[in-house]
């Protein structure tokens, strides 16, 4: 071959090799750039210490597992590339002022999505603070995703474009409980007791309203509020409940305020029923034991003994992730909330507050046998509701217990997301 031809071929090969090396190098740089994308911070502002620290840790476990699930599939796809989610804890100690301080800190540290729930009073303060912050600093606008603050006002007269609720509010939960109580011929006297703050007050007000509509024959023989998180001995309250002649107690109490109340009622010899919002865990079943069978009734978006293979698989995966009995309190709605957020981030391409909120308004999910969707008019998540009654594990309909107690909840009433819907008075103002 002519030397000139050889030289041309060598030059051509060199150009091809160089181009390939450049391509490989670009690919590696691009991959490295994606790997170096910062995680999307989710700021959990919750009472992780203090009298309700146990309920805060329940939330953290559920959200941690939900975030893990998203990250195990590579994170979320944004306009910049794949990004992982990062759950960051901010302890409010159950105090409103501390929660507001944590909100400011979280935003300054880059969070644009805030998660909170275990107090309607705190949620209300955070909504107000975000409304003012987002108007003043639109480039740092943030959203509040609420998984447990169920004062109806938060998606009615106090609704906000920046707030999304993933729990059923008090009126929705009470509606499901009343569907059972309305058919309970053994009850003609009830005692209402709750925590003295916005949510507890809303529960008792709603109980009065729905009782008058559905069971006007039932007499309310007690209507009492107590300091939240400060009562160490509920025996005086339990003695009054027993003396009233009530056959049932209706309460929205949670955490220690519920388990201590139920324990005191047992010690006082109260034989009536408990219609509760949160009586299906956090020590309540163990506090009642055998005495709670057929008497402790709870409403929730989901319970372990909901029928269906997908539901059972979800619960078993939670048990595998958190095998200790004291950690056994799965909240499907919290997992749905993270999945809804991930879907909205991918739809909007990132975490800019306005596009993200507009995407979140339209989210629909079909997961673990549950169908749920966000209602755009008030940012209230619409999901199924179930009512269960405490029974011994192994009885029909009770394959799973809670917290290793040997007691579980058999489903006695269920409502689809469409059946659980209630009207709203929200007149939401959306940014232009």
Secondary structure in CASP SS format (residue, H / E / C, confidence):
PFRMAT SS
TARGET T0000
AUTHOR 0000-0000-0000
METHOD secondary structure of the structure
MODEL  1
X C 1.00
X C 1.00
X H 1.00
X H 1.00
X H 1.00
X H 1.00
X H 1.00
X H 1.00
X H 1.00
X H 1.00
X H 1.00
X H 1.00
X H 1.00
X H 1.00
X H 1.00
X H 1.00
X H 1.00
X H 1.00
X H 1.00
X H 1.00
X H 1.00
X H 1.00
X H 1.00
X H 1.00
X H 1.00
X H 1.00
X H 1.00
X H 1.00
X H 1.00
X H 1.00
X H 1.00
X H 1.00
X H 1.00
X H 1.00
X H 1.00
X C 1.00
X C 1.00
X C 1.00
X C 1.00
X E 1.00
X E 1.00
X E 1.00
X E 1.00
X E 1.00
X E 1.00
X E 1.00
X C 1.00
X C 1.00
X C 1.00
X C 1.00
X C 1.00
X C 1.00
X H 1.00
X H 1.00
X H 1.00
X H 1.00
X H 1.00
X H 1.00
X H 1.00
X H 1.00
X H 1.00
X H 1.00
X H 1.00
X H 1.00
X H 1.00
X H 1.00
X H 1.00
X H 1.00
X H 1.00
X H 1.00
X H 1.00
X H 1.00
X C 1.00
X C 1.00
X C 1.00
X E 1.00
X E 1.00
X E 1.00
X C 1.00
X C 1.00
X E 1.00
X E 1.00
X E 1.00
X C 1.00
X E 1.00
X E 1.00
X E 1.00
X E 1.00
X E 1.00
X E 1.00
X E 1.00
X C 1.00
X C 1.00
X C 1.00
X C 1.00
X H 1.00
X H 1.00
X H 1.00
X H 1.00
X H 1.00
X H 1.00
X H 1.00
X H 1.00
X H 1.00
X H 1.00
X H 1.00
X H 1.00
X H 1.00
X C 1.00
X C 1.00
X C 1.00
X C 1.00
X E 1.00
X E 1.00
X E 1.00
X E 1.00
X C 1.00
X C 1.00
X C 1.00
X H 1.00
X H 1.00
X H 1.00
X H 1.00
X H 1.00
X H 1.00
X H 1.00
X H 1.00
X H 1.00
X H 1.00
X H 1.00
X H 1.00
X H 1.00
X H 1.00
X H 1.00
X H 1.00
X H 1.00
X C 1.00
X H 1.00
X H 1.00
X H 1.00
X C 1.00
X C 1.00
X E 1.00
X E 1.00
X E 1.00
X E 1.00
X C 1.00
X C 1.00
X C 1.00
X C 1.00
X C 1.00
X H 1.00
X H 1.00
X H 1.00
X H 1.00
X C 1.00
X C 1.00
X C 1.00
X C 1.00
X C 1.00
X C 1.00
X C 1.00
X E 1.00
X E 1.00
X E 1.00
X C 1.00
X C 1.00
X C 1.00
X C 1.00
X H 1.00
X H 1.00
X H 1.00
X H 1.00
X H 1.00
X H 1.00
X H 1.00
X H 1.00
X H 1.00
X H 1.00
X H 1.00
X H 1.00
X C 1.00
X C 1.00
X C 1.00
X C 1.00
X C 1.00
X C 1.00
X C 1.00
X E 1.00
X E 1.00
X E 1.00
X E 1.00
X E 1.00
X E 1.00
X E 1.00
X C 1.00
X C 1.00
X H 1.00
X H 1.00
X H 1.00
X H 1.00
X H 1.00
X H 1.00
X H 1.00
X H 1.00
X H 1.00
X H 1.00
X H 1.00
X H 1.00
X H 1.00
X H 1.00
X H 1.00
X H 1.00
X H 1.00
X C 1.00
X C 1.00
X C 1.00
X C 1.00
X E 1.00
X E 1.00
X E 1.00
X E 1.00
X E 1.00
X E 1.00
X E 1.00
X E 1.00
X C 1.00
X C 1.00
X C 1.00
X C 1.00
X C 1.00
X C 1.00
X C 1.00
X C 1.00
X H 1.00
X H 1.00
X H 1.00
X H 1.00
X H 1.00
X H 1.00
X H 1.00
X H 1.00
X H 1.00
X C 1.00
X C 1.00
X C 1.00
X C 1.00
X E 1.00
X E 1.00
X E 1.00
X E 1.00
X C 1.00
X C 1.00
X C 1.00
X C 1.00
X H 1.00
X H 1.00
X H 1.00
X H 1.00
X H 1.00
X H 1.00
X H 1.00
X H 1.00
X H 1.00
X H 1.00
X H 1.00
X H 1.00
X H 1.00
X C 1.00
X C 1.00
X C 1.00
X C 1.00
X E 1.00
X E 1.00
X E 1.00
X E 1.00
X C 1.00
X C 1.00
X C 1.00
X C 1.00
X C 1.00
X C 1.00
X C 1.00
X H 1.00
X H 1.00
X H 1.00
X H 1.00
X H 1.00
X H 1.00
X H 1.00
X H 1.00
X H 1.00
X C 1.00
X C 1.00
X C 1.00
X E 1.00
X E 1.00
X E 1.00
X E 1.00
X E 1.00
X C 1.00
X C 1.00
X C 1.00
X C 1.00
X C 1.00
X C 1.00
X C 1.00
X C 1.00
X H 1.00
X H 1.00
X H 1.00
X H 1.00
X H 1.00
X H 1.00
X H 1.00
X H 1.00
X H 1.00
X H 1.00
X H 1.00
X H 1.00
X H 1.00
X C 1.00
X C 1.00
X C 1.00
X H 1.00
X H 1.00
X H 1.00
X C 1.00
X C 1.00
X C 1.00
X C 1.00
X H 1.00
X H 1.00
X H 1.00
X H 1.00
X H 1.00
X H 1.00
X H 1.00
X H 1.00
X H 1.00
X H 1.00
X H 1.00
X H 1.00
X H 1.00
X H 1.00
X H 1.00
X H 1.00
X H 1.00
X C 1.00
X C 1.00
X C 1.00
X C 1.00
X H 1.00
X H 1.00
X H 1.00
X H 1.00
X H 1.00
X H 1.00
X H 1.00
X H 1.00
X C 1.00
X C 1.00
X C 1.00
X E 1.00
X E 1.00
X E 1.00
X E 1.00
X C 1.00
X C 1.00
X E 1.00
X E 1.00
X E 1.00
X E 1.00
X E 1.00
X E 1.00
X C 1.00
X C 1.00
X C 1.00
X C 1.00
X E 1.00
X E 1.00
X E 1.00
X C 1.00
X C 1.00
X E 1.00
X E 1.00
X E 1.00
X E 1.00
X E 1.00
X E 1.00
X E 1.00
X E 1.00
X C 1.00
X C 1.00
X C 1.00
X C 1.00
X C 1.00
X C 1.00
X C 1.00
X C 1.00
X C 1.00
X C 1.00
X C 1.00
X C 1.00
X C 1.00
X C 1.00
X E 1.00
X E 1.00
X E 1.00
X E 1.00
X E 1.00
X E 1.00
X E 1.00
X E 1.00
X E 1.00
X C 1.00
X H 1.00
X H 1.00
X H 1.00
X H 1.00
X C 1.00
X C 1.00
X C 1.00
X C 1.00
X C 1.00
X C 1.00
X C 1.00
X C 1.00
X C 1.00
X C 1.00
X C 1.00
X C 1.00
END
